């Protein structure tokens, strides 16, 4: 059991939840290679469907070569998800957003069993339980025991193959037992030792570093409503973590909007959390995508008065936009660094720093008048 009320327990909640209409297993890792390479890896395995069966399956993942300033990502789905998008989700969305030509184009393509590039169909998909086993095409997330958060990750990009093992270095943390923020229950393993291999160009490079794992599930229709969000999963150098989430209403991204909700969690060394809703997010710099026209706020000042913290978050590479099938068009999902100050109760100040991942969702939806680029629609 990891939740105080028992609403989230392992091994029960490690596996799939048939009553949920959306569920995902997410991880990232920051890695150093034996040949001197510096890398960041992210993967999110989605399971989608209004009914217990059938479910649709979708994966997005990325590989960042930080020493070469190169970013690559993939977006793959099975045909079950394509059927549900064409039959349920896109018609519902288009009823509310009839002028969204991008989504109309996806809908027409799915009706004839086609996909807009760069999205691809995966040859097969399966989700097993006890222990949890996710097999999405050639990509895998495999748990040895649902009572623990150790797992093996296998990913295949256009240029490389990855095999990584995640071994927790601190207890699991409960983030949201009831789905109070967005309808999704949520637990995390915010610090793991990660090791494995990267295979590319006929050679292998051993990798070591640290990683993060999330599992979320529930019933949510925020994407159909056009909502967006900003998410920060940050690992402090002293072994603590910060999780900051801001949900933005459809058509807006202002913190002044009364429907905007922001929450933070400070994860202590023992995995316990200290929640706070006193959070200030202020963009410092934007990066404009040539692909979607989205103007992403990629650098931020985050003020957390309940923790006595003020942080400055900056991307290690600005161009970390990845295409997503559906009305979202794309998200910015990438590796960041941060530094700042932390004041204790006596007024003393200490420097804090670290690395993590940032997720910016919904910004291409504010740039719908931009002509669709060839990368997404030929």
C-alpha positions in Angstrom: 0.0 0.0 0.0 1.4 3.4 -0.9 -1.6 5.7 -0.3 -2.7 6.7 3.2 -6.4 6.1 2.4 -5.7 2.9 0.5 -7.2 4.4 -2.7 -4.0 3.6 -4.5 -2.3 0.3 -3.7 0.4 -1.9 -5.3 0.4 -4.4 -6.9 -3.3 -3.7 -7.8 -2.8 -0.3 -9.4 0.4 -1.0 -11.2 -1.4 -2.7 -14.1 -4.2 -1.6 -16.5 -7.5 -0.1 -15.3 -10.3 -1.2 -17.8 -12.8 1.3 -16.4 -10.5 4.3 -17.3 -11.0 6.0 -20.6 -7.3 7.2 -20.5 -4.3 5.7 -18.9 -0.5 6.2 -19.3 2.8 4.9 -18.1 5.5 7.6 -18.5 9.2 7.8 -17.9 12.2 9.9 -18.6 16.0 9.5 -18.1 19.0 11.7 -18.2 22.0 9.7 -19.2 25.8 9.8 -19.7 27.4 7.3 -22.1 30.7 5.4 -21.9 31.8 7.1 -25.1 31.2 10.5 -23.8 27.7 11.0 -25.1 25.0 12.9 -23.1 21.4 11.9 -23.7 17.8 12.4 -22.6 15.1 9.8 -23.2 11.3 10.1 -22.7 8.5 7.6 -23.4 4.8 7.6 -22.7 2.6 4.5 -23.3 -1.1 5.4 -23.6 -4.2 3.2 -23.3 -7.4 4.8 -24.5 -11.1 3.8 -24.8 -14.5 4.5 -23.4 -15.3 0.9 -22.7 -13.4 -1.9 -20.9 -12.6 -3.4 -24.3 -11.4 -2.9 -26.8 -8.8 -0.3 -26.0 -6.6 1.7 -28.3 -2.8 2.0 -27.8 -0.5 4.9 -28.6 3.1 5.7 -27.8 5.2 8.8 -28.2 8.9 8.7 -27.3 12.0 10.8 -27.9 15.8 10.6 -27.9 17.8 13.8 -27.3 21.5 13.8 -28.1 22.5 16.7 -26.0 26.2 16.8 -27.0 25.1 17.0 -30.7 22.0 19.2 -30.1 19.9 16.6 -32.0 16.3 15.7 -31.2 14.2 12.9 -32.7 10.8 11.5 -31.8 8.3 8.9 -32.9 4.5 8.7 -32.7 2.9 5.3 -33.2 -0.6 3.9 -32.7 -2.6 0.7 -33.3 -5.6 0.4 -35.6 -7.9 0.0 -32.6 -7.1 3.6 -31.6 -7.5 4.8 -35.1 -11.0 3.3 -35.2 -12.0 4.9 -31.9 -10.6 8.3 -33.0 -12.6 8.2 -36.3 -15.7 6.7 -34.7 -15.9 8.6 -31.3 -13.3 11.1 -30.3 -12.7 13.2 -33.4 -16.5 13.5 -34.3 -17.1 14.7 -30.7 -14.3 17.2 -30.9 -15.4 18.5 -34.3 -18.9 19.1 -33.2 -17.5 21.6 -30.7 -14.7 22.9 -33.0 -16.1 22.7 -36.6 -13.6 25.2 -38.0 -10.5 23.1 -37.1 -9.2 22.2 -40.5 -6.2 20.3 -39.2 -8.5 17.9 -37.3 -10.9 17.5 -40.2 -7.9 16.4 -42.3 -6.9 13.8 -39.8 -10.5 12.6 -39.6 -10.8 12.2 -43.4 -7.5 10.3 -43.5 -8.5 7.9 -40.7 -11.8 7.1 -42.5 -9.7 5.7 -45.4 -7.3 3.9 -43.1 -4.5 6.4 -43.7 -2.3 8.5 -41.3 -0.7 11.9 -41.8 3.1 11.7 -41.5 5.1 11.4 -39.4 2.7 9.2 -37.4 2.9 5.5 -38.0 0.9 2.4 -37.3 2.5 -0.1 -35.0 2.4 -3.8 -36.2 0.9 -5.1 -32.9 0.1 -4.0 -29.3 -0.7 -5.7 -26.1 -1.0 -4.9 -22.4 -0.5 -7.6 -19.8 -1.0 -7.6 -16.0 0.6 -9.3 -13.0 3.2 -8.3 -13.8 2.5 -5.4 -16.1 3.9 -5.8 -19.6 3.4 -3.1 -22.3 4.3 -4.1 -25.9 3.7 -1.4 -28.4 5.2 -2.5 -31.7 9.0 -2.8 -31.0 8.8 -0.8 -27.8 8.5 -2.4 -24.4 8.0 -1.4 -20.8 8.2 -4.6 -18.7 7.9 -4.9 -14.9 9.4 -7.8 -13.1 7.0 -7.5 -10.1 3.9 -5.2 -9.8 4.7 -4.7 -6.1 7.8 -2.8 -7.1 8.7 0.0 -9.7 11.7 -1.7 -11.3 11.2 -2.1 -15.0 13.0 -2.5 -18.3 12.4 -0.1 -21.2 13.1 -0.9 -24.8 12.7 1.8 -27.5 13.5 1.9 -31.2 14.0 5.2 -33.1 14.8 5.7 -36.7 18.5 5.7 -35.9 19.0 3.8 -32.7 17.8 1.2 -30.2 17.8 1.6 -26.5 17.6 -0.9 -23.6 17.4 0.6 -20.1 16.7 -0.7 -16.7 15.1 1.6 -14.0 15.9 0.7 -10.4 14.2 2.9 -7.7 16.4 4.7 -5.3 13.6 6.1 -3.1 10.0 5.0 -2.2 7.0 5.6 -4.4 5.1 8.9 -4.0 1.3 9.4 -4.2 0.6 12.5 -6.2 -3.2 12.4 -6.5 -5.2 9.6 -4.9 -8.7 10.8 -6.0 -8.1 12.5 -9.3 -8.9 15.9 -7.9 -6.9 18.0 -10.3 -7.9 16.5 -13.6 -9.8 13.3 -13.0 -6.7 11.1 -13.1 -5.2 9.2 -10.2 -1.5 9.5 -10.1 1.6 8.0 -8.4 5.2 8.5 -9.2 8.7 7.0 -8.8 10.5 10.3 -8.9 14.1 8.9 -8.6 15.6 5.8 -10.2 19.0 4.6 -11.1 19.0 4.0 -14.8 21.5 1.9 -16.8 21.6 0.1 -20.1 22.8 0.4 -23.7 22.3 2.6 -26.8 22.9 0.8 -30.1 23.5 2.9 -33.2 25.8 2.9 -36.2 26.8 -0.7 -35.6 28.1 -0.1 -32.1 26.9 -0.1 -28.5 27.4 2.6 -25.8 26.8 1.9 -22.2 24.6 4.4 -20.4 24.1 5.4 -16.8 22.0 8.1 -15.2 18.8 8.9 -13.3 15.2 8.6 -14.2 11.6 9.4 -13.3 8.4 7.3 -13.7 4.7 8.2 -13.6 1.5 6.2 -13.8 -1.9 8.0 -14.3 -5.4 6.7 -15.0 -9.0 7.8 -14.8 -11.7 9.4 -16.8 -10.9 12.7 -18.4 -12.2 14.8 -21.3 -9.9 17.8 -21.1 -8.4 17.2 -24.5 -11.8 17.1 -26.2 -12.6 20.4 -24.4 -9.4 21.9 -25.8 -7.6 22.3 -22.4 -3.9 22.6 -22.2 -1.3 22.2 -19.4 2.2 22.9 -18.3 4.1 20.2 -16.4 7.5 20.2 -14.7 9.1 17.1 -13.2 12.4 18.4 -11.6 15.1 16.5 -9.8 17.0 18.5 -7.3 20.7 17.7 -6.8 20.1 17.0 -3.1 17.8 14.1 -3.8 14.4 15.8 -3.6 12.1 16.5 -6.5 9.5 19.1 -7.5 6.4 18.4 -9.5 4.5 21.4 -10.8 1.3 21.2 -12.9 -0.8 24.0 -14.4 -4.1 23.2 -16.2 -5.2 25.9 -18.6 -8.8 26.3 -19.9 -9.7 26.0 -23.5 -8.7 29.1 -25.4 -6.5 30.6 -22.7 -3.1 30.3 -21.2 -3.1 33.1 -18.7 -2.5 32.5 -15.0 -5.1 35.3 -14.4 -7.9 33.1 -15.8 -10.0 32.0 -12.9 -10.3 28.5 -14.4 -6.6 28.0 -14.4 -5.4 25.6 -11.7 -1.9 25.2 -10.5 -0.5 22.7 -8.0 3.0 21.8 -6.8 4.4 18.9 -4.8 7.7 18.8 -3.0 8.8 15.2 -2.8 11.0 14.6 0.2 13.9 12.1 0.5 11.5 9.4 2.0 9.0 9.8 -0.8 6.5 11.8 1.2 5.0 14.9 -0.4 4.2 18.4 0.7 1.4 19.9 -1.6 1.0 23.6 -2.3 -1.4 25.6 -4.5 0.6 28.8 -4.0 2.6 28.7 -7.2 3.6 31.5 -9.6 4.7 30.6 -13.2 6.2 33.5 -15.2 7.5 32.9 -18.8 10.9 34.4 -19.5 11.5 33.4 -23.1 9.5 31.8 -26.0 10.5 29.5 -28.8 8.4 29.6 -32.0 8.0 26.4 -33.9 8.5 26.6 -37.7 6.4 23.4 -38.0 3.2 24.4 -36.2 3.5 28.1 -35.5 3.2 27.5 -31.8 4.9 30.0 -29.5 6.1 27.9 -26.6 7.2 29.5 -23.3 10.4 27.4 -22.9 12.1 29.4 -20.0 10.3 30.2 -16.8 10.6 31.7 -13.3 8.7 29.5 -10.8 8.0 30.9 -7.4 7.0 28.5 -4.6 6.5 30.6 -1.4 5.3 27.6 0.7 8.7 26.0 0.1 10.7 29.2 0.2 11.9 28.5 -3.4 12.4 30.6 -6.5 13.6 28.7 -9.6 14.7 29.7 -13.1 14.0 26.8 -15.6 15.7 26.8 -19.0 15.7 24.2 -21.9 18.9 22.4 -22.7 17.7 22.4 -26.3 15.0 24.7 -27.5 13.7 22.6 -30.4 12.1 19.7 -28.5 8.6 19.8 -30.1 7.1 16.4 -31.0 4.1 15.7 -33.2 1.0 14.2 -31.5 -1.9 12.7 -33.5 -5.1 14.6 -33.0 -6.3 18.2 -32.3 -3.2 18.9 -30.2 -1.0 18.7 -33.3 2.2 18.7 -31.2 3.6 19.2 -27.7 6.9 20.5 -26.4 8.4 17.8 -24.2 12.0 18.0 -23.3 14.9 18.2 -20.9 15.5 21.3 -18.8 18.0 22.6 -16.2 17.1 24.8 -13.3 18.8 26.8 -10.5 17.5 29.1 -7.8 17.3 29.8 -4.1 15.7 28.2 -1.1 15.1 30.0 2.1 14.6 28.3 5.4 12.4 29.4 8.3 15.3 31.5 9.8 15.8 33.5 6.6 19.0 31.7 5.5 19.3 31.1 1.8 20.9 28.2 -0.1 21.4 27.6 -3.8 19.5 24.8 -5.4 19.9 23.3 -8.9 19.1 20.2 -10.9 17.6 18.8 -14.1 14.3 17.4 -15.3 11.7 17.4 -18.0 9.0 20.0 -19.0 5.8 19.3 -20.9 3.9 22.2 -22.7 0.6 21.1 -24.1 -2.0 23.0 -26.1 0.1 25.8 -27.6 -0.3 24.8 -31.3 -4.1 25.1 -30.8 -3.6 28.9 -30.4 -1.8 29.0 -33.8 -4.5 27.4 -36.0 -4.2 30.0 -38.7 -0.6 28.9 -39.5 -0.5 27.0 -42.8 0.1 23.3 -42.2 3.8 22.4 -42.8 4.9 19.6 -45.0 6.3 17.6 -42.1 2.8 17.0 -40.8 0.7 17.1 -44.0 2.2 16.3 -47.4 
